[in-house]
Amino acid sequence: MKKFLKKIVPPKFVKNIRAINNSVDQAIIPFFASHRILSSIYYLLFSRQFSREQQAVLKGRVAYGKSLYKIGKSSVLLRRNTHRLEKGLIMKPRREVFALAYIDETVDCYIECVKAGTLCDEELQWASDVLLKYFSVIKLSEHTQQLKAAFEQCRPSFSLNRQFIPYDEVSRPELSCDPEQLKQLFIRRRSVRWFEDKPVAKELINKALEMASLAPSACNRQPYQFYLLKDVDAIHIAKLAMGTAGFAENIQNLFVIVGDLSAYPAERDKHVIYIDGSLAAMQLMLGFESLGISTCPINWPDIEFREAKMSQKLDLKAHQRPIMLLAFGYAEPDGKIPFSQKKLPEQLLKEVKL
């Protein structure tokens, strides 16, 4: 129908209608922006721009509830609470008793994960080692003694020859690069849009992903996945984003970084997928650059019909949200790169006194 209307409706008429709509919209926005309730009414009556996000958040809460009982290779609750226990273990001074508000659900979740037998070994050992350490340092009550016994009764043995527990700061690996070398890596990492017709080995992709996985993440939930597309598939998806006209056909490899709202039980964390996903994306780009592979981050606009097409093509669930696209490959030697002057530190810095 849209294609048919485009043929019979004059472009000038469409342009005029859009101009009128924009004028009316700009005229009424100040009124609806004056109060939160009025803002809600505006998006209920005049705009559906947030409808997909609202449903995604609610679907994510539903999926989170199901994840407590349907255990896969990872458990959001166990990851979150294990990290919370770690923070309690490293406190100075460490309390004799801590984590009472969530230790019951942590042990219950741990037992469910052991019973399921589907959790990856590294995640299960991390939770096991941290719980073991926790019960060895707190002052036990009758209740926590019972929790400890339940934990020890189901705790499996592990073949990995190291402990996954908090460690001393001096145990961190030494740096092999100085600040100037690191800065050179940042300078070298530019958005490359012209790639050679040359495949990137899966081994190198996995190395870069391993580096990306070391990025910080709220409560270590890492609520994202990297959907890999190549060749024609990469071109089709890249064309869905705005700003790829003219170079989308040259893209050889593409990641769609997808956030997962099923990692959260409440609306307050709805934006964490974008923070954590972006932190991981930055490390992924730097990791690729260190391996001689160039990248180009591609903005993903929150536009309804584009979101719908992306979800359909990648078979995303309602609680999964595309965060950004990332093209990567070997740069063409004669390809040019925008200069993109960056803001100065004094423009970015805002000192605050309370």
C-alpha positions as CSV (number, residue, x, y, z in Angstrom):
1,M,0.0,0.0,0.0
2,K,2.8,2.4,0.9
3,K,4.5,1.8,-2.5
4,F,1.2,2.4,-4.3
5,L,0.6,5.6,-2.4
6,K,4.1,6.9,-3.2
7,K,3.3,6.5,-6.9
8,I,0.0,8.4,-6.9
9,V,0.6,11.1,-4.2
10,P,2.8,14.0,-5.3
11,P,6.0,14.4,-3.3
12,K,5.3,18.0,-2.8
13,F,1.9,17.2,-1.1
14,V,3.6,14.7,1.2
15,K,6.3,17.2,2.1
16,N,3.6,19.8,2.9
17,I,1.7,17.4,5.1
18,R,4.9,16.5,7.0
19,A,5.7,20.1,7.5
20,I,2.2,20.8,9.0
21,N,2.5,17.8,11.3
22,N,5.9,18.9,12.5
23,S,4.6,22.5,13.1
24,V,1.6,21.2,15.1
25,D,3.9,18.8,17.1
26,Q,6.3,21.6,17.9
27,A,3.5,23.8,19.1
28,I,2.0,21.3,21.5
29,I,5.2,19.8,22.9
30,P,5.9,22.6,25.4
31,F,2.5,22.0,27.1
32,F,2.9,18.2,27.3
33,A,6.5,18.6,28.5
34,S,5.5,20.7,31.4
35,H,4.4,17.8,33.6
36,R,5.3,14.0,33.8
37,I,1.6,13.0,33.6
38,L,1.1,15.2,30.5
39,S,4.2,13.7,28.9
40,S,2.7,10.2,29.4
41,I,-0.5,11.4,27.8
42,Y,1.4,12.8,24.8
43,Y,3.1,9.4,24.2
44,L,-0.2,7.6,24.7
45,L,-2.2,9.8,22.2
46,F,0.3,11.3,19.8
47,S,3.4,9.2,19.5
48,R,4.2,5.5,19.8
49,Q,8.0,6.0,19.7
50,F,8.4,4.3,23.1
51,S,5.9,1.5,22.7
52,R,8.4,-1.1,21.6
53,E,10.8,-0.3,24.4
54,Q,7.9,-0.4,27.0
55,Q,6.9,-3.9,25.8
56,A,10.5,-5.0,25.7
57,V,11.0,-4.0,29.3
58,L,7.9,-5.9,30.4
59,K,8.8,-8.9,28.3
60,G,12.2,-8.8,29.8
61,R,10.7,-9.0,33.3
62,V,8.6,-12.0,32.3
63,A,11.7,-13.7,30.8
64,Y,13.7,-12.9,34.0
65,G,11.1,-14.7,36.1
66,K,11.3,-17.7,33.9
67,S,15.1,-17.8,34.0
68,L,15.0,-18.5,37.7
69,Y,13.6,-22.0,37.0
70,K,14.6,-22.7,33.4
71,I,18.4,-22.7,33.8
72,G,20.6,-22.4,30.6
73,K,24.3,-22.0,30.2
74,S,24.2,-18.9,32.4
75,S,22.1,-17.7,35.3
76,V,21.5,-14.0,35.6
77,L,20.5,-14.2,39.3
78,L,23.5,-16.4,40.2
79,R,25.9,-14.1,38.4
80,R,24.5,-11.0,40.0
81,N,24.5,-12.3,43.5
82,T,27.9,-14.0,43.2
83,H,29.3,-10.6,42.3
84,R,27.5,-9.0,45.2
85,L,29.1,-11.6,47.5
86,E,32.5,-10.7,46.0
87,K,32.0,-7.1,46.8
88,G,31.2,-8.0,50.4
89,L,34.3,-10.2,50.6
90,I,36.6,-7.3,49.5
91,M,35.2,-4.7,51.9
92,K,37.6,-2.9,54.3
93,P,36.9,-3.7,57.0
94,R,34.9,-6.8,56.1
95,R,31.8,-7.3,58.2
96,E,31.4,-10.4,60.3
97,V,28.0,-10.9,58.8
98,F,26.8,-9.6,55.4
99,A,24.5,-10.5,52.4
100,L,21.7,-11.7,54.7
101,A,19.2,-10.0,52.4
102,Y,20.0,-12.2,49.4
103,I,22.0,-15.2,50.6
104,D,18.9,-17.4,50.8
105,E,18.0,-16.8,47.1
106,T,21.6,-17.2,46.1
107,V,21.9,-20.7,47.6
108,D,18.5,-21.7,46.3
109,C,19.5,-20.5,42.8
110,Y,22.9,-22.3,43.1
111,I,21.1,-25.6,44.0
112,E,18.7,-25.2,41.0
113,C,21.7,-24.6,38.7
114,V,23.5,-27.7,40.0
115,K,20.4,-29.8,39.5
116,A,19.8,-28.5,36.0
117,G,23.3,-29.5,34.9
118,T,23.3,-27.0,32.1
119,L,25.4,-24.1,33.6
120,C,28.8,-23.7,32.0
121,D,31.6,-25.0,34.2
122,E,33.4,-21.7,34.7
123,E,30.3,-19.9,35.9
124,L,29.4,-22.7,38.3
125,Q,32.9,-22.9,39.7
126,W,33.0,-19.1,40.2
127,A,29.8,-19.3,42.2
128,S,31.0,-22.3,44.1
129,D,34.3,-20.8,45.1
130,V,32.8,-17.5,46.1
131,L,30.1,-19.2,48.2
132,L,32.7,-21.5,49.8
133,K,34.8,-18.4,50.7
134,Y,31.7,-16.6,52.0
135,F,30.7,-19.3,54.4
136,S,34.3,-19.7,55.6
137,V,34.6,-16.0,56.7
138,I,31.2,-15.0,58.1
139,K,30.1,-15.5,61.6
140,L,27.6,-18.4,61.2
141,S,24.2,-18.4,62.7
142,E,21.9,-21.3,63.0
143,H,20.2,-20.3,59.7
144,T,23.4,-19.6,57.7
145,Q,24.8,-22.9,59.1
146,Q,21.8,-24.6,57.4
147,L,22.4,-22.8,54.2
148,K,26.1,-23.8,54.3
149,A,25.2,-27.4,54.8
150,A,22.7,-27.3,51.8
151,F,25.4,-25.7,49.7
152,E,28.1,-28.2,50.6
153,Q,25.7,-31.1,50.1
154,C,25.2,-30.3,46.4
155,R,28.5,-28.7,45.6
156,P,30.2,-30.7,42.8
157,S,33.9,-31.2,42.2
158,F,35.8,-29.2,39.6
159,S,38.7,-30.1,37.3
160,L,39.8,-26.5,36.8
161,N,43.1,-26.0,38.7
162,R,42.5,-22.6,40.2
163,Q,40.1,-20.7,42.4
164,F,37.6,-18.1,41.1
165,I,37.7,-15.8,44.2
166,P,38.7,-12.2,44.9
167,Y,42.5,-11.7,44.7
168,D,45.1,-9.2,45.8
169,E,45.7,-6.0,43.6
170,V,49.3,-6.9,43.2
171,S,48.3,-10.1,41.4
172,R,47.1,-8.2,38.4
173,P,49.3,-8.7,35.3
174,E,52.0,-6.2,34.6
175,L,51.4,-3.7,31.7
176,S,53.6,-4.2,28.6
177,C,52.7,-0.8,27.1
178,D,53.1,2.7,28.4
179,P,50.5,5.5,28.2
180,E,51.9,6.8,24.9
181,Q,51.7,3.4,23.3
182,L,48.2,3.0,24.5
183,K,47.3,6.4,23.1
184,Q,48.8,5.4,19.7
185,L,46.3,2.4,19.8
186,F,43.5,4.9,20.4
187,I,44.7,7.1,17.6
188,R,45.0,4.2,15.2
189,R,41.5,3.0,16.0
190,R,39.5,4.9,13.5
191,S,36.2,4.2,11.8
192,V,37.2,2.4,8.6
193,R,34.5,2.1,5.9
194,W,36.5,0.5,3.1
195,F,37.5,-3.2,3.5
196,E,39.4,-5.7,1.5
197,D,37.7,-8.8,0.2
198,K,39.5,-10.9,2.7
199,P,38.0,-13.2,5.3
200,V,38.7,-12.8,9.0
201,A,39.6,-16.0,10.7
202,K,37.2,-17.3,13.4
203,E,40.2,-17.7,15.7
204,L,40.9,-13.9,15.6
205,I,37.2,-13.1,16.0
206,N,37.1,-15.2,19.2
207,K,40.3,-13.5,20.5
208,A,38.7,-10.1,20.1
209,L,35.5,-11.4,21.7
210,E,37.5,-12.7,24.7
211,M,39.0,-9.2,25.1
212,A,35.5,-7.7,24.8
213,S,34.2,-10.0,27.5
214,L,36.7,-8.5,30.0
215,A,34.8,-5.1,29.9
216,P,33.1,-4.0,33.1
217,S,29.5,-4.9,33.5
218,A,26.9,-4.0,36.2
219,C,26.9,-6.9,38.6
220,N,28.8,-8.9,36.0
221,R,25.6,-9.8,34.2
222,Q,27.0,-9.1,30.7
223,P,23.5,-8.7,29.2
224,Y,24.4,-8.8,25.5
225,Q,25.3,-11.1,22.6
226,F,27.2,-10.5,19.3
227,Y,25.3,-11.6,16.3
228,L,27.7,-12.3,13.5
229,L,26.8,-11.8,9.8
230,K,29.0,-12.1,6.7
231,D,29.0,-11.1,3.1
232,V,25.5,-10.5,1.6
233,D,23.8,-10.9,5.0
234,A,26.1,-8.3,6.5
235,I,25.2,-5.9,3.7
236,H,21.5,-6.4,4.1
237,I,21.6,-5.7,7.8
238,A,24.0,-2.7,7.4
239,K,21.5,-1.1,5.0
240,L,18.8,-1.2,7.7
241,A,20.8,1.4,9.7
242,M,20.9,5.0,8.8
243,G,24.3,6.5,7.7
244,T,25.6,3.5,5.7
245,A,24.6,4.7,2.2
246,G,27.5,4.5,-0.2
247,F,29.6,2.0,1.7
248,A,27.3,-0.7,3.0
249,E,28.0,-2.9,-0.1
250,N,31.7,-2.9,0.9
251,I,31.1,-4.4,4.4
252,Q,32.5,-7.9,4.7
253,N,31.7,-8.8,8.3
254,L,29.2,-7.3,10.7
255,F,28.3,-7.7,14.4
256,V,24.9,-6.7,15.7
257,I,25.3,-6.1,19.4
258,V,22.1,-7.1,21.0
259,G,21.1,-6.3,24.6
260,D,19.0,-8.7,26.7
261,L,16.4,-7.1,29.0
262,S,15.7,-10.5,30.6
263,A,18.7,-9.8,32.8
264,Y,16.7,-7.5,35.0
265,P,13.6,-7.8,37.3
266,A,12.8,-4.1,37.3
267,E,12.4,-1.1,35.0
268,R,15.2,0.8,36.8
269,D,17.9,-1.1,34.9
270,K,16.3,-0.8,31.4
271,H,19.2,1.3,30.1
272,V,22.1,-0.9,31.5
273,I,22.1,-3.0,28.3
274,Y,23.3,0.1,26.4
275,I,26.0,1.0,29.0
276,D,27.3,-2.6,29.3
277,G,27.0,-3.3,25.6
278,S,28.9,-0.1,24.6
279,L,31.7,-0.8,27.1
280,A,32.1,-4.3,25.6
281,A,31.9,-2.8,22.0
282,M,34.7,-0.4,22.8
283,Q,37.0,-3.1,24.0
284,L,36.0,-5.3,21.0
285,M,37.1,-2.5,18.7
286,L,40.4,-2.0,20.4
287,G,40.9,-5.8,20.5
288,F,40.3,-6.0,16.8
289,E,42.7,-3.1,16.2
290,S,45.5,-4.9,18.1
291,L,45.0,-7.9,15.9
292,G,45.3,-5.8,12.7
293,I,41.6,-5.7,12.0
294,S,39.8,-2.4,11.4
295,T,36.3,-1.6,12.6
296,C,33.5,0.9,12.1
297,P,30.7,1.3,14.7
298,I,27.4,2.1,13.2
299,N,24.6,3.9,15.1
300,W,21.4,2.0,15.4
301,P,18.4,4.5,15.5
302,D,15.4,3.6,17.6
303,I,12.9,3.7,14.6
304,E,9.9,1.4,14.8
305,F,10.0,-0.1,11.3
306,R,13.7,-0.6,11.4
307,E,13.5,-2.3,14.8
308,A,10.8,-4.5,13.5
309,K,12.8,-5.5,10.4
310,M,15.9,-6.2,12.5
311,S,14.0,-8.3,15.0
312,Q,12.4,-10.3,12.1
313,K,15.7,-10.9,10.3
314,L,17.7,-11.9,13.4
315,D,14.7,-13.7,15.0
316,L,15.0,-11.6,18.1
317,K,12.7,-12.1,21.1
318,A,10.7,-9.1,22.3
319,H,13.0,-8.5,25.2
320,Q,16.1,-8.3,23.0
321,R,17.1,-4.8,21.8
322,P,19.7,-4.0,19.1
323,I,22.3,-1.6,20.6
324,M,24.6,-0.9,17.7
325,L,26.2,-2.4,14.6
326,L,29.9,-3.0,14.1
327,A,31.5,-3.6,10.7
328,F,35.0,-5.1,10.8
329,G,37.6,-6.5,8.4
330,Y,40.9,-5.7,6.8
331,A,41.2,-2.1,5.7
332,E,41.8,-1.2,2.1
333,P,45.3,0.5,1.9
334,D,44.0,3.2,-0.4
335,G,40.8,3.8,1.6
336,K,40.4,7.2,3.3
337,I,39.3,7.9,6.8
338,P,37.5,11.0,8.1
339,F,39.7,13.3,10.3
340,S,36.9,13.7,12.9
341,Q,38.4,16.4,15.1
342,K,37.8,15.5,18.8
343,K,36.8,17.8,21.6
344,L,39.6,19.1,23.9
345,P,39.8,18.0,27.5
346,E,38.7,21.4,28.7
347,Q,35.6,21.1,26.7
348,L,34.7,17.7,28.2
349,L,35.7,18.4,31.8
350,K,33.1,19.9,34.2
351,E,34.4,20.3,37.7
352,V,31.7,20.2,40.4
353,K,31.7,21.5,43.9
354,L,28.9,20.4,46.2
